[in-house]
């Protein structure tokens, strides 16, 4: 009876929130359902005959989960996921309730849940995952997580209680590899390409060995602390990956690589750019290969991949290309900047920085972003969000030419200004933090003042 009540009240909440334009029903229905029945996620998940996959880590959760979902659907499975953007238990509950009948029946095969790192112990105990993918561990939301070792400890606690779960881990992240030390079934993925070198020395979150605290040495460092590493004192080193990528070719909008699975090469061609997206793809490929999905299906699904909302998503308005890319920590921001900084200065940039709880209230991380890359790039830069002044100060200390910078705290007005500043044939890049991105989503859904600009697809 409790489950029935929870589902029906949540469904009504979802309906009315859409009617009144109060969001897309990604969190509120689940929040209400959990208040009535705290185990609603566990009860509804039991409907999924093939179990649940959890995707966690600092960066790349949304894209990796989307890749896994599309591969599994290509293989013929029906998937339920929390693609609406909420990766707490309330978001998972909302996704399940959307698929459930009023009696709590779900006719889906498998679940793919993107999970916030701090929420992992709770979710894992509710659903008993068949597999967990960990993308990376970076410094993020210092007010919630502290440093990377605390995040790793949270994930290790969650994993330790599920010894039968298959772990799919990023071998090139030294903190992530510690999660698989005593686990029975672990699959590692990584990159083998000495031609790739980190462009920035900022935001290296791990410099010491996570085992003995001696200095970590790198044979190759790709970005941040990601690479091929070794501790000479205790011999801790990057484990040999089960699935690797080599021969990388990276552009702003595409990437290709040779993926080695069981000594057999296969060409990956992704319609999105960025080295970080190669790691997301490796996580998805490793997970689905472990589940027995054929390589032909995996690579066919990925070749037509569309970006997740706010992750290199492209829109077109009045012959102007607009690209939205979420930024929320120094390593991720640096990777985005490296990918989008143009060879000329004829494009426009909008950065929106909020410090709400979901963004992380400590925004000191912006000082570890390689903002200096903007000194000679972009014709116009618009700053917005709750912490607009902090962005302006950061750009001032980076010696970015002040005449090309404008500030507008209201995200809607800033967006209109940025679009108008972008000339036909040019590009506008929008880099928002999480809640700024959600505000942007609401603007696009409601259209309103932007209706004359946006070619809604």
Phi, psi and omega in degrees: 000319180297317179297317180301313180298315181300314182296315184289321176294320180295319179296321177294320179298319179297316181299311185287330177294326177287319180301317183266007176066034181260037180113176185259014178076027183277339185227317186303313180302317180293323178298315179295318181298319180291331177295325180277318181223096183301342181253025182297325178296315180296317183293318181286328180295332180300342177290339187276105188294336181259006174088199188225141173249132176253136177240121182221177183130173184285304182243147172092003182300311185297313181293317180297316178297322178295316178300314179299315180301313183292325177294314181295321177294322176298330180280355176107000179273149173262126191244140169248132179215164180262057183288354179293346174114344179269117184253020170266176182301327180296324178291321177295316178300318179298317180296318179293318181295325178298330181267348186273151170284172180295345178262006175087017178266134178237124181260061176235160184268319191211153178249141172235106186250123169280129188230128171303139185303316182291340181269352185305313180302317181294313182293316181300322179289334179282325192243349182049076187292148173280335179205151176230128175256128176244115186283313182184169174227111178239165175294125187201136179047069185302332180291336180261314190257335189073217181275175189295332181293330177291317177299315179299321180295322178297313181293322180295322177299315181297316184290324185299335182272003183225069186296339181272352181287138175280129176261134174242110192238148175283106183293338185275358176254110185300329179285324179294321183296335179294341181290337184259009187303315184245015183272142186290316185237105182229134177244128181251145172232153181191178182247136174240093180203102184288349180284343181271128178230140179299133181275339184233142174263004177277159173059043170269101191281337180234112177249343182247153179299129180288353180263310185241357178071011173282168182294136174273134177253145183243126169286319175217134175238120187271314172192152183052230176258017182273127179167202179254114193234164180203139170254117183288338184282307184254359178070012172299133182208169177297124179292152179294121182291145174283329179229127186233161174238139177212170180062047186287143171229114187242132170230179181298326188245352183214160170212148176221154181196161173264120181259128181256114178239116182052047177068007179253124180278145177216136183276127175257128177230106184257137179277025174224151183263183175097128178301324180298329178287335173295319177295321176300317179295320179298320177298316180292318179296316181297316180296309184290328174297319179298327179280356177095010177289136182292146183301323181299321179291316182301308186286331176292319179296321184284333184292340179252017187297132172260142181299149171289160182303128176080003180242082184063029178285136183247136174232159180234134176216125174050047179065024176240129179269128181244124179243128181251128180219115179301136173229135184212359177201165187298318182296314179296318180298315180299319179294320178296315180299317179299327183280327188258344182302120187279168177279348175232182184243034186261010181251172182242148181232134173240121177246129181235117184245116173249161177231036173291170183304318183290342177273333193099121185282343177268109182256019179298342182298339182295341179282350174259008175271139183281062182298338180303339176300341183273356184299321184243016182230152180076127180286326183219137179233122178250130180251140182209179178101174182301323183254044179304317183298323179294322175298316181299318179295319179298317179292328177297315180290342176273002179062032174285132185305115187296333182294340181262005182252137170227154182237133177212108186293329179285118187296324180294313179295323179295321180294317177299314180299315183296320178295317181292330179285341181275126181278159176301137182087353178261177181239144171247125177252127180247123180241092181256152166283178194301306184288333173294324177294320178295321176299318178298319178300314180298322178298316182292321180294314184281340182062281178057237185296338183268002186304323183286346183266319195271130173269088186291131182241000000 
